[in-house]
Amino acid sequence: MPGAEPGTAASSIGGREAFGGTVREIETGLLMHADDINREFPDGLFDQHVIGQLAFNLYVDVPSGGGATFVWRHRWEPADEEHREAYGYRPGAVTGCQRVELPPSLGDGLLFDPAHFHAVEPNRGGGRRIAFAFFLGITTGGRLVVWS
């Protein structure tokens, strides 16, 4: 894009950089949910206007079983609210939708569109599921920004 600055930077809120990385340990799984910065903050959250986002996880420890991430070919729509459960959704929201199962492997990175419904299954057996994680967004100016 003409005039766009290349590179990646932390997103900012009121001129202050947002944190751009986290360590997550998930043992008991996560409910099916979607992460969409523009739906969750329709008036914007960052100084930069994010037009698309990806989620990244780098697995630094994995359980002997379980801990898979499931991603469905389904983005949130208003009718999904009838399936709401706490911060997530019950399986009826994705009935008939295509799904991929992505088991964690030590050293692997997972990059996916978090606006699609996704969940994490509980660990089975020994070991821990630990990942370095962040969101990566592209702005209207063509710049990449990160946040957690």
N, C-alpha and C positions, 0 to 999 in steps of 0.2 A: 504494500500500500504506500502511495506517495506520502511522505511526511511522517510515517509511522516510525517510532523508535524501535530498533530490534532489541531482543533480549527478554529476560524474565525478571520481574521484580515482585516484591511483596505488594499485595493490595494495600490500600490505605483508607482510613476513616478519619475525616477531619484533619487530614495531613499527617496522621500518625500511622506508621506501618502496622498492618495486621500480622499476627503470628503466622508463619508459613510452614509449620510441620508439627507433627505430634507422634507419640508412641502410643499405640492402642493394643491392649490385651483383651481379647474376647474369649471367654471360656464357656459361657452358657448360651451363646448365640445372640442374634439380633432379630427382632421382628422385621417382617417385610416392610419396607419403606422406600421413599424416594427423596433425594436431596436435589433441590433446584433453587439456587440462590434467587432467581428472578420471580419464582412463584412464592417463595417464603418471604421475600422482601420486595413487593411490587413497586415501591417508591425508591428502591435502591438501598444498598447498605454501604457500598464502597464509594470512594471518590471517583473511581473508574466505573464505567458502565460495562458490565460483563454481558456478552451476548451468547456465550456458551461455556460449559464447564465439563471437566473430566475429574474423576477421582483416581488417585494413585495409592497403592499399597505395596510395600516392599516387605516380604516375609523374612524376619530375622530369627524366628523360632516357630516351629510348627508341631501340632500334636501328632500322636501316632495314628489317630483316626479322627474323622469329622473335621469341623472347622471350615467346610467349603462355603464359598460365596455362590449364591444363586442369583442370576440376573434374568428377569423376564422381559420379553419384548412388549412392554406396556408402560406408558407414561401416565401419570396421574390425570384423572378426569373427574369432574364433579360427582358422577355416579359412584365413584369409589368410596365416598364418604359413608355410604351405608355399611361398609366393611371395616370402618375405623375401629382400632383397638389400641388404646394408650397412644404411644407415639407412632404406631405403625398400622398395618392393615391385616385382616384375616385373609386366608387363601382364596376365598371367593372372588376377590378383586381381580385375580389373574386366571380364573378358570378359562381354559381353552387357549391361553397365550403360550407362545414358544418360550422355552427356558433353557439356559445353559447352566451347568454345574462346574465350578472352578475350584477344585481342591487346592489348598495352599501347599506349596513346596518351598523348602528352604532356599532362600536366595532369589526366588522368582518375584517379578513385579507384575502387578495387575493394574491395568489402566482401562477404565470403562466409563460409560456415560451414567452418572448417578441419578439422572432424571428418570431412568428406567427403574421400575420397582426392583429391589434387591433385598437379600436377607443373608444371614450367616447362620449355619447350623451349629449346634453345640459341639464341643470337643468330645471325643470318645477316646478312652485309653489314656496313656500318659502323655506328658508334654504340654507345652503352652503354645498358644497362637498369638504371636506378637508381631506387629507390623509397624513400620514407619509409614505415616499416611499424611496426605495433604490433598487439597483441591487445586486444580489448575484451570484458569479461565482465560478466555480471549476477550479483549475489549474492542469497542467500536473503532479504536485507533490502531488495531492490529497488534497490540502488545499483549504478552502473556503475563498473567499475575497469579500469585499463589496465596492460599490462606488455609487455615484449619478450622 
